[in-house]
Structure formats: C-alpha cells, structure tokens
C-alpha cells in the first residue's frame, strides 16, 4: 500500500507527513476484537444522528441517508459480508468509512459534536448493560435449577463440614439453598452495578464537551440510559463501571468455583455423594474406567482467569491521568472475555445442576461416621440444666469412649450415657438420630426440612 493510500484511510492523516508503519498498525489496531461492538456502535450513532437533526445541526435528509446507510451496514454485518479493514484501526472508523461510501457527505456529518472517546465509552456501556441483563437471567435459571434440586432433597441428610471434618448433619436441600443465596447476592450486585453502567457519556466529545447545541438528555432517553455522565473529563476517561462489573463477575465465579470444588469431591468414588450426567464429563485416554468431572474442574480453573481480568483492569486504570489515554484500548479484551466466561459458565451450570443424581445412602452413611449429633447431645444436657461448658466436657468424654469402642453415640446404652451425666434419660435417643438433629433446627435459616421448604417457597416467590 502506498503512503498516499494509507494516509487517506485515516481520519487524522492530514496532520502527518508519513504513514503509520505496518507493525504499528497491527500493534495499535483493535478492530478484530472490538468489532463485536458494531451493533451498539450503530445504535449509538443512530441516536446521535437523530439528536443532531432534532437540534438542526444536520438536515432531515442527512438523517434519512444515515439511517439508510446504517441499515445496509447492519445487513452486511449480519450476513458476514462486511469487510473489516486493519488500516481503519477500530470498529468505529470501519463503520464510518463504509457509511460514507454508501451515503456520501451525510456520513461525514455524523461525527459532528462527538469524538471516538465518548463514542467508545458509550458503546462499552451499551454492550455491558446488555451483558448484565443476560447474566441476570442466567443467574435466575441457575438459582431455579438449584432450588428444584433442593426441593427434591429437602429431607435428604448429609454431613455438614467445618475444616473438612464432619460437624453436624444438614439436609442436602439446605446445602443447595446456600448456593441459591450466594447467586442471589450476585444478582443483586449485578443489578446495582447496572445503575452505574447505565449513564450516557456521549456528548462529552474528546474531553471538554462540544460547541454544538446538543441535547444529551434526548440521546439518553433514546438509548434507554437513566442519566448522563455529568463531567466530560470523567465521562470519557474512567472505566470504573467496567471494573465494578468485573469485581461482581469475579464473585460469581468464586461462588461457582466453591460449588465446583464440592461437586468434584462429592463425585469421587471415595465419597460417592453424587453423580454428574455423562454429557458434562469426559474419560481418560489411557484409563478406560475413568469418568472425570471436567465441567466443574474447568469452571474452577476459569475463575482464576476472571480474577486476573479484574486485576488487569485495576492495573490499567491506576496510573492514568485525565482524560482519555490509549491505555484504555486494553479494557475491551479482558471485559469481553469476562462476559463470555461468566455467561457460558452460568448457562452450562444451570443445565448441569439438572443432571445431578444424588445418592442419599452414601450421604447418610458419611453423616454417621463423625459423631455428627454430639452437639445435639450437649444441647440436650443444657436443656436438662447442665451448664454448657460442663455439657461440652461430658459429651467430649462420651465421644472419646465411642472412639475407643469403635461405635457411634447412638450405639451407647442408656447406662453408658448416664456414666457421663446422670441427667440423661430415656428421651436422649430421640436427639441422637440424624433426623432428630436436623428437625430440631426449626427456625429461619435452619436446616430443618420444614424450614428448607419455607425457604424454597420464598425463593420461588422472589424469582416469579
């Protein structure tokens, strides 16, 4: 390509005496990843053109030509016929050049009163707003899938753990509802983040605003923004809304990763609490017996990827003076990948949750292995009048005796138990059963099956 042709393709070429080198073009271009903003870029441009015409800055005939040209560009992109040119650097210049080819001077007038700085900031916000809406729907679907699983197993008992040691019996339904709560808070964070995403930068121009009599509120209303960004310097330069989204996304993936860890452990033959449907697993290239939980393992790994994107964006912003800097071109790839990773993960997890087979017998057997009702025995003695610390000591001695004998607390006779406290009576055996233990925790937030069903009803009412 000659220097003259190269210079003609750039919006600022008249300022320079030589063309940009091919290496610099490749290094600075973003078109091959930011072209995914094409739809929102056109959407923003049409709203801007509508406002320019309403304000008398461009003519109605120019507006109609811009609308006609943009419609054809949308069709070309949808059909895969649009030619994306590296020489034009980014999505904005590619679309603008094609528009000018189609409609002539009207296309050249479109950029009146705006800069690529406020244009790209608007595009990112439009894109991210849509992504947040999609993720919110997927969080709802995952919560519903887990709620269905919880309802099926509101009475199924498994050991609850602290320090990965058997602690107290809980129900599997209660355990699943813990993740329903986590993902519920994630949805709340997304909704709150959306409020700050949904503010319009367009009209800030390069950094100081514009001399044209624009109507920013009209554009905001056309595009569905709640408000405008109220400082032009801030509007074009900050990406805190994207960082906030990535922080919320990192928490989503952290919760996914915690659940993944449990699914991997539970599926191990040494534990055997669950099975995951074959379509979410793979085999081994050498060991024919293997069924590997690849989806939860990979989701656990992808969490580090999303966490890394959050750190990348924080680092990107931390040293930037006002206003816009080329550094901000690096905001898109981590943001896009975060959106893709979270979206794909939530979609597959909602499906996978419906493909989990629970093995109640294995869960119950495990709950019987760790003296899970010891706290219930201590509570029983307290209710009989023994101070808690004394009750704790008495039960600890009982557990030690069971360890020596190789039996469970429920296997001790009444006389055995009375050796540790003369307050023990015949009614003690009701509190030593797994069912009695979970049923006794019948309060808001407790693991009792009745409370699990109440919580499920609350979640269903919330989700509609």
SULVENPE-V758404 format. One record per residue. N is the residue number from 1. SS is DSSP state (a for helix, b for strand, c for the rest). PSI is psi in degrees with one decimal (none if undefined). Layout:
BEGIN
<<N & SS & PSI> <N & SS & PSI>>
END
This chain:
BEGIN
<<1 & c & 133.9> <2 & c & 161.6> <3 & a & -38.2> <4 & a & -45.3> <5 & a & -41.8> <6 & a & -43.0> <7 & a & -36.2> <8 & a & -23.8> <9 & c & -5.2> <10 & c & 141.8> <11 & c & -20.0> <12 & c & 17.4> <13 & a & -27.9> <14 & a & -19.8> <15 & a & -21.0> <16 & c & 152.5> <17 & c & -7.4> <18 & c & 153.9> <19 & c & 160.0> <20 & c & 137.9> <21 & c & 157.2> <22 & a & -36.8> <23 & a & -44.2> <24 & a & -37.6> <25 & a & -48.5> <26 & a & -38.1> <27 & a & -37.4> <28 & a & -12.6> <29 & c & 147.5> <30 & c & 0.5> <31 & a & -31.3> <32 & a & -5.5> <33 & a & -27.9> <34 & a & -0.1> <35 & a & -15.5> <36 & a & -10.7> <37 & a & 3.6> <38 & a & -45.8> <39 & a & -45.9> <40 & a & -28.0> <41 & a & -43.8> <42 & a & -41.4> <43 & a & -46.5> <44 & a & -39.2> <45 & a & -39.2> <46 & a & -39.1> <47 & a & -38.6> <48 & a & -44.0> <49 & a & -41.2> <50 & a & -43.7> <51 & a & -42.4> <52 & a & -40.7> <53 & a & -42.0> <54 & a & -31.5> <55 & c & -0.7> <56 & c & 16.8> <57 & c & -35.5> <58 & c & 164.8> <59 & c & 162.8> <60 & a & -35.2> <61 & a & -37.3> <62 & a & -44.0> <63 & a & -45.3> <64 & a & -38.1> <65 & a & -41.6> <66 & a & -43.4> <67 & a & -41.7> <68 & a & -46.6> <69 & a & -42.1> <70 & a & -35.9> <71 & a & -40.5> <72 & a & -40.7> <73 & a & -43.0> <74 & a & -42.1> <75 & a & -41.6> <76 & a & -42.2> <77 & a & -44.9> <78 & a & -34.3> <79 & c & -2.6> <80 & c & 23.0> <81 & c & -2.3> <82 & c & 133.4> <83 & c & 112.0> <84 & c & 123.6> <85 & c & 126.4> <86 & a & -35.8> <87 & a & -25.1> <88 & a & 3.7> <89 & c & -53.3> <90 & c & 177.2> <91 & a & -36.9> <92 & a & -49.6> <93 & a & -32.9> <94 & a & -45.9> <95 & a & -41.9> <96 & a & -42.2> <97 & a & -43.9> <98 & a & -38.3> <99 & a & -43.2> <100 & a & -37.0> <101 & a & -36.2> <102 & a & -38.1> <103 & a & 1.8> <104 & c & -135.0> <105 & a & -29.7> <106 & a & -38.1> <107 & a & -34.0> <108 & a & -26.1> <109 & a & -14.6> <110 & c & -35.0> <111 & c & 4.6> <112 & c & 130.3> <113 & c & 11.5> <114 & c & 167.8> <115 & c & 163.2> <116 & a & -23.2> <117 & a & -50.4> <118 & a & -23.2> <119 & a & -48.9> <120 & a & -36.1> <121 & a & -37.2> <122 & a & -44.4> <123 & a & -45.7> <124 & a & -40.8> <125 & a & -41.3> <126 & a & -45.3> <127 & a & -47.1> <128 & a & -34.9> <129 & a & -45.6> <130 & a & -38.9> <131 & a & -41.7> <132 & a & -41.2> <133 & a & -41.6> <134 & a & -43.6> <135 & a & -36.5> <136 & a & -41.4> <137 & a & -43.0> <138 & a & -35.9> <139 & a & -39.9> <140 & a & -44.3> <141 & a & -40.9> <142 & a & -42.5> <143 & a & -39.3> <144 & a & -40.9> <145 & a & -42.2> <146 & a & -33.9> <147 & a & -40.5> <148 & a & -43.1> <149 & a & -40.0> <150 & a & -40.6> <151 & a & -37.6> <152 & a & -26.0> <153 & c & 39.1> <154 & c & -24.6> <155 & c & -7.6> <156 & c & 127.2> <157 & b & 136.6> <158 & b & 162.5> <159 & b & 134.6> <160 & b & 145.2> <161 & b & 146.5> <162 & b & 142.1> <163 & c & 26.5> <164 & c & 20.9> <165 & b & 145.8> <166 & b & 127.0> <167 & b & -69.8> <168 & b & 153.2> <169 & b & 142.0> <170 & b & 173.9> <171 & b & 150.1> <172 & a & -34.9> <173 & a & -43.2> <174 & a & -39.7> <175 & a & -44.2> <176 & a & -36.6> <177 & a & -23.3> <178 & a & -41.2> <179 & a & -32.7> <180 & a & -39.9> <181 & a & -44.5> <182 & a & -49.4> <183 & a & -23.6> <184 & a & -42.9> <185 & a & -34.6> <186 & a & -41.6> <187 & a & -38.3> <188 & a & -41.6> <189 & a & -40.6> <190 & a & -42.7> <191 & a & -39.3> <192 & a & -40.8> <193 & a & -39.6> <194 & a & -33.7> <195 & a & -39.0> <196 & a & -24.5> <197 & a & -36.9> <198 & c & 52.1> <199 & b & 137.0> <200 & b & 121.1> <201 & c & -23.8> <202 & c & 134.1> <203 & c & -17.2> <204 & c & -17.6> <205 & c & -138.7> <206 & c & -43.1> <207 & c & -21.3> <208 & c & 4.4> <209 & c & -167.3> <210 & c & 156.4> <211 & c & -8.3> <212 & c & 150.1> <213 & c & 66.9> <214 & c & 162.9> <215 & c & 91.0> <216 & a & -34.4> <217 & a & -33.4> <218 & a & -46.3> <219 & a & -42.7> <220 & a & -44.6> <221 & a & -41.4> <222 & a & -39.9> <223 & a & -2.1> <224 & c & 23.4> <225 & c & 147.3> <226 & c & -26.9> <227 & b & 175.8> <228 & b & 158.6> <229 & c & 129.7> <230 & c & 1.2> <231 & c & 122.5> <232 & a & -38.0> <233 & a & -47.6> <234 & a & -39.0> <235 & a & -40.6> <236 & a & -17.2> <237 & a & -27.7> <238 & c & 147.3> <239 & c & 30.0> <240 & a & -29.0> <241 & a & -37.1> <242 & a & -37.9> <243 & a & -41.7> <244 & a & -41.8> <245 & a & -45.4> <246 & a & -32.2> <247 & a & -43.9> <248 & a & -39.0> <249 & a & -37.6> <250 & a & -35.7> <251 & a & -38.4> <252 & a & -48.9> <253 & a & -30.2> <254 & a & -42.5> <255 & a & -39.5> <256 & a & -42.5> <257 & a & -38.7> <258 & a & -44.4> <259 & a & -39.0> <260 & a & -43.2> <261 & a & -43.1> <262 & a & -41.2> <263 & a & -40.6> <264 & a & -45.7> <265 & a & -47.1> <266 & a & -29.9> <267 & a & -16.2> <268 & c & 136.9> <269 & c & -25.4> <270 & c & -22.2> <271 & c & -57.6> <272 & c & 32.9> <273 & c & -31.3> <274 & b & 169.0> <275 & b & 147.7> <276 & b & 138.1> <277 & c & 145.8> <278 & a & -31.7> <279 & a & -11.0> <280 & a & 8.7> <281 & c & 166.5> <282 & b & 169.9> <283 & c & -164.5> <284 & c & 147.8> <285 & c & -16.0> <286 & c & -26.7> <287 & c & 102.7> <288 & c & -16.8> <289 & c & -9.9> <290 & c & 142.8> <291 & c & 101.9> <292 & b & 133.8> <293 & c & 68.4> <294 & a & -38.2> <295 & a & -53.6> <296 & a & -33.1> <297 & a & -45.1> <298 & a & -38.0> <299 & a & -39.5> <300 & a & -40.2> <301 & a & -39.2> <302 & a & -19.3> <303 & a & -39.9> <304 & a & -34.9> <305 & a & -46.9> <306 & a & -41.5> <307 & a & -39.5> <308 & a & -38.4> <309 & a & -37.7> <310 & a & -47.1> <311 & a & -37.8> <312 & a & -44.1> <313 & a & -38.2> <314 & a & -43.1> <315 & a & -37.4> <316 & a & -41.5> <317 & a & -23.1> <318 & a & -24.9> <319 & c & 12.3> <320 & c & 125.5> <321 & c & 162.8> <322 & c & 140.3> <323 & c & -103.4> <324 & c & 142.4> <325 & c & 154.6> <326 & a & -21.8> <327 & a & -36.5> <328 & a & -10.5> <329 & a & -26.3> <330 & a & 5.0> <331 & a & -22.1> <332 & a & -47.6> <333 & a & -46.8> <334 & a & -36.0> <335 & a & -47.2> <336 & a & -44.2> <337 & a & -34.7> <338 & a & -47.4> <339 & a & -47.9> <340 & a & -43.9> <341 & a & -47.4> <342 & a & -43.2> <343 & a & -49.7> <344 & a & -40.0> <345 & a & -47.3> <346 & a & -39.6> <347 & a & -44.9> <348 & a & -31.3> <349 & a & -35.1> <350 & a & -39.8> <351 & a & -43.5> <352 & a & -35.9> <353 & a & -32.3> <354 & c & -6.2> <355 & c & 21.1> <356 & b & 127.2> <357 & b & 122.7> <358 & b & 142.4> <359 & c & 87.4> <360 & a & -34.4> <361 & a & -42.4> <362 & a & -37.8> <363 & a & -44.0> <364 & a & -42.3> <365 & a & -39.5> <366 & a & -36.5> <367 & a & -24.4> <368 & c & -4.8> <369 & c & -15.8> <370 & c & 25.2> <371 & c & 47.8> <372 & c & -17.8> <373 & c & 13.3> <374 & a & -41.0> <375 & a & -35.0> <376 & a & -39.0> <377 & a & -39.9> <378 & a & -44.1> <379 & a & -38.4> <380 & a & -45.8> <381 & a & -36.4> <382 & a & -42.5> <383 & a & -22.3> <384 & c & -6.4> <385 & c & -0.9> <386 & c & 133.3> <387 & c & 146.4> <388 & a & -44.4> <389 & a & -35.9> <390 & a & -39.2> <391 & a & -40.8> <392 & a & -43.7> <393 & a & -41.0> <394 & a & -43.9> <395 & a & -35.9> <396 & a & -39.7> <397 & a & -35.2> <398 & a & -41.8> <399 & a & -41.1> <400 & a & -39.4> <401 & a & -40.2> <402 & a & -39.1> <403 & a & -44.5> <404 & a & -37.0> <405 & a & -15.3> <406 & c & 38.4> <407 & c & 175.0> <408 & c & 163.2> <409 & a & -38.3> <410 & a & -15.3> <411 & a & -13.5> <412 & c & 146.5> <413 & c & 169.0> <414 & a & -42.3> <415 & a & -38.9> <416 & a & -47.3> <417 & a & -35.4> <418 & a & -17.3> <419 & c & -20.9> <420 & c & -21.5> <421 & c & 129.4> <422 & c & 1.8> <423 & c & -10.5> <424 & c & 134.3> <425 & c & -175.7> <426 & c & -30.6> <427 & c & -1.7> <428 & a & -31.9> <429 & a & -22.6> <430 & a & -31.9> <431 & a & -10.7> <432 & c & -4.7> <433 & c & 152.6> <434 & a & -41.9> <435 & a & -40.8> <436 & a & -36.6> <437 & a & -49.9> <438 & a & -36.6> <439 & a & -29.0> <440 & a & -19.0> <441 & c & 59.3> <442 & c & 71.3> <443 & c & 167.9> <444 & c & 124.4> <445 & c & -4.3> <446 & c & 170.8> <447 & c & -1.1> <448 & c & 138.4> <449 & a & -36.3> <450 & a & -40.1> <451 & a & -33.9> <452 & a & -43.6> <453 & a & -36.1> <454 & a & -42.3> <455 & a & -38.7> <456 & a & -43.1> <457 & a & -38.8> <458 & a & -43.1> <459 & a & -43.4> <460 & a & -38.6> <461 & a & -37.7> <462 & a & -41.9> <463 & a & -18.1> <464 & c & none>>
END
